Amino acid sequence: MLKKLLAFLTEDKKLLKQGSILFSTTLFASLINYFYHFSMGRLLGPAGYGVVGALFAILYFLIAVLNTIQTVTAKFVSALKAEKKFGEIGYLLKKSHEKILILGMVFFVIFMAGAKPLSTFLHAPAANIIIFNFVFLVVFVVSNLRGILQGLQKFIALGANVIFEAIIKIASGIALVLLGFGVNGALAAIVFSFAGAWLLASLVLKKYKNNIEQYKIDGKAIYAYSIPVVLAMSAITAIYTVDVILVKHFFSPASAGHYAAAALLAKIIFFASVSISQVMFPKISELKAKNLDYEPTFRKSLLIVAGLTGAAATVYALAPKLVVGMLFGPEYFDIIPIMGLFGLTMALFSIAYLFVNYFLSSGKTKFLPMLLLFPAAEIISILTFHSSLWVIVKIMAFVAIGLLASLTVAYVFGGSEEKNGQNTVC
């Protein structure tokens, strides 16, 4: 049995190689990013880090838009790559870049206008909100460029871009906080890191911008595909971000800081597994464009994610004090009792996220109405029950279990697999 499982996993050597590349680079970048958070947690203290954690939760919530941009771009670039239409890829790069710059400016203006009420809701200085708002001028463009790298399956360049962003963030963040800029310095570092990632990705993709005047792409298909993607990514992102925002509102600054730290540690499991979804997505999209069987690619990815996240969740359950003490220090030991369940929750959510990427990459959208119920259930539950951090984590666990169970049912009973070039309907 074990030999058959290993043979099944290793027969697609390209998937394993590219998955390993992106996983290792993403993991390295994640370690640097988490060191940024650990450093900010220690340097700013629970109250100061609570502000950073809440604003990061907003950024994570906007990942719904960011992931939509990257996912849609990767989907169409991978299809164009399958047909070797590299001129059209250059055209898509140019036109999408122009429109997404405008999108970033719109978000910047909206959030700048809402800086005062947002600062009141989060109990944070307005200056923190204003500095953080500048991230909108750069982060959307970065997502678009990374989507092109992902669609082209340039996973080394994609991994290097993520690492470069992380290095700038940690270096400038620590420097600015030590120079006395406090929370403002920690937030400015985020802006600098995305600006650096934008520059690096632009240099890598420079050759695709040449001689594209004669190429055109029908944008209607892109916009049509964007609708289910933005709905799916909004639901997924809300599930793992809204809890931190609501905790910041309902709990004391210190408790909010403790929960932000616990959520960050738990999300190590989720973000470490995202790389597998990123490798799987363009492969399934390309295989579908060529009318080839993509189910084995998904099943291998599912086994890899389940194995990685299961192992990580076990460590959180058996050695929570070691994890918290090593990364955040004794000042955060109050979160030790919730780390085991939080780790398991993120492991289940990681698997659910892979299912969502599978559905989107293969063009299946009938799972969406069901998916949208879960963030609504989470928000209502937390608004109703928020007596302790333990209660919040239990709500998150129930949501993750229900979500994964529903997506599994959608996969098993969603329709027959592709046969003779006929698309599966979920």
C-alpha positions, 0 to 999 in steps of 0.5 A, spaced: 500 500 500 505 504 501 509 503 495 503 504 491 502 511 494 509 513 493 509 510 486 503 514 485 506 521 488 512 520 484 510 518 477 509 526 476 516 528 477 515 535 474 509 536 479 514 534 485 520 538 482 516 544 481 512 543 487 518 542 491 521 549 488 515 553 490 514 550 497 521 551 499 522 558 496 515 560 499 517 556 506 523 560 506 519 567 505 514 565 510 519 564 515 522 571 514 515 574 514 514 570 520 520 573 523 518 580 521 511 578 525 515 575 531 520 581 531 514 586 531 511 582 537 517 583 541 519 590 539 512 593 539 509 589 545 502 586 545 498 592 544 502 595 539 502 589 535 495 588 536 494 594 531 499 591 526 495 584 526 488 588 525 491 592 519 494 585 517 487 582 517 485 588 513 490 586 508 489 579 508 481 580 507 483 584 501 487 578 499 480 576 496 481 581 491 489 580 490 488 572 489 482 574 484 487 578 480 493 573 481 488 567 479 484 570 473 491 572 470 494 565 472 488 562 469 488 565 462 496 566 461 496 558 462 491 557 457 495 562 452 501 558 454 498 551 452 497 554 445 504 558 445 501 565 444 506 569 448 505 575 444 498 575 447 501 574 454 505 580 453 498 584 451 495 581 457 501 584 461 500 591 458 493 592 459 492 588 465 497 593 468 494 599 466 487 597 469 490 594 476 494 601 477 487 605 477 484 599 481 489 601 486 488 608 486 481 607 487 482 603 493 487 608 496 482 614 495 477 610 499 481 607 504 484 614 505 477 617 506 475 612 511 481 613 515 478 616 521 472 612 522 477 605 521 481 608 526 476 609 531 473 602 530 480 599 531 482 603 537 488 605 533 491 612 531 489 615 524 496 616 522 497 608 522 491 607 518 494 613 513 501 610 512 498 603 511 493 605 506 499 607 501 500 599 500 494 599 495 498 603 490 503 597 489 500 591 492 495 590 486 500 590 481 504 585 484 499 580 484 498 581 477 505 580 475 505 574 480 499 571 476 503 572 470 509 568 473 504 563 476 501 562 469 507 561 465 510 556 471 516 560 472 516 558 479 523 559 481 522 567 479 515 567 483 519 564 489 524 569 488 519 575 488 516 572 494 523 572 498 525 578 496 519 582 498 520 578 505 527 580 506 525 588 504 519 587 509 524 584 515 530 589 514 526 595 513 521 594 519 526 592 524 530 598 522 524 603 522 522 600 529 529 601 532 529 608 529 523 610 533 518 610 528 514 604 532 508 602 529 508 607 523 515 604 521 512 597 522 507 599 517 511 603 512 516 596 511 510 593 508 509 598 503 517 598 501 516 590 501 511 590 495 514 596 491 521 592 491 517 586 489 513 590 483 520 592 481 523 585 481 517 582 477 517 587 472 524 586 470 523 578 470 517 580 465 520 585 461 521 581 455 514 580 454 512 587 453 516 588 446 512 588 440 505 586 442 501 592 438 499 587 433 496 582 439 489 583 442 485 579 447 477 578 448 477 581 455 469 579 456 472 572 458 476 574 463 471 579 466 466 573 466 471 568 469 473 574 475 466 574 478 466 566 480 473 567 482 472 574 486 466 570 490 470 564 492 476 568 494 472 573 498 469 567 502 475 564 503 479 570 505 473 572 510 473 566 513 481 566 516 481 574 517 474 576 520 476 573 526 482 577 528 478 584 526 472 582 530 477 580 536 480 587 535 473 590 536 471 586 542 477 584 546 482 588 550 488 591 546 492 585 550 488 580 548 487 582 541 495 582 541 495 575 543 489 572 539 493 576 533 499 572 535 495 565 535 492 566 529 499 568 525 502 562 528 496 557 526 496 561 519 503 558 518 500 551 516 495 555 511 500 559 508 506 554 507 501 549 503 499 555 499 505 553 494 502 546 492 495 550 490 499 555 486 503 549 482 497 545 481 492 551 479 496 552 472 497 545 471 490 543 471 488 549 467 493 547 462 491 540 462 484 542 461 485 547 455 489 541 452 483 536 454 487 532 458 486 528 464 487 533 470 484 528 476 491 525 478 494 532 479 489 534 484 489 527 487 497 528 488 496 535 490 491 533 495 495 527 498 501 532 499 497 538 502 494 533 507 500 530 509 504 536 510 498 540 514 497 534 518 504 533 520 504 541 522 498 540 526 500 534 530 506 539 532 502 544 534 498 539 539 503 536 542 508 542 543 504 548 543 509 551 549 515 550 544 512 553 538 509 559 542 515 560 546 520 559 541 517 564 536 513 569 540 516 568 547 513 568 554 509 574 554 504 570 549 504 564 553 496 565 555 495 562 547 498 556 549 491 552 550 488 554 544 494 552 539 492 545 538 485 546 536 487 552 532 493 548 528 488 543 526 483 548 524 488 551 519 490 544 517 483 543 515 482 549 512 488 548 507 485 542 504 479 546 503 483 551 500 486 546 495 479 544 493 477 551 491 483 552 487 481 545 484 474 547 482 476 554 479 482 551 475 477 546 472 472 551 471 467 549 476 463 554 479 456 550 482 460 550 489 459 557 490 453 558 493 454 553 498 461 556 500 458 563 501 454 561 507 461 559 511 463 566 512 456 569 514 456 563 519 462 565 522 461 572 522 454 571 526 457 566 530 462 571 533 458 577 533 453 572 538 458 568 542 465 572 544 466 571 551 473 568 550 478 567 545 477 559 546 470 560 544 472 564 538 477 558 536 472 553 537 467 557 532 473 557 527 474 550 528 466 548 526 467 553 520 473 549 517 470 542 519 463 544 515 467 547 509 471 541 508 465 536 509 461 540 504 467 541 499 468 534 499 461 532 498 461 537 492 467 534 489 464 526 490 457 528 487 459 534 483 458 530 476 462 525 472 469 526 470 471 529 463 470 523 458 471 524 451 473 531 451 466 533 455 467 537 461 466 535 468 460 539 471 460 540 479 
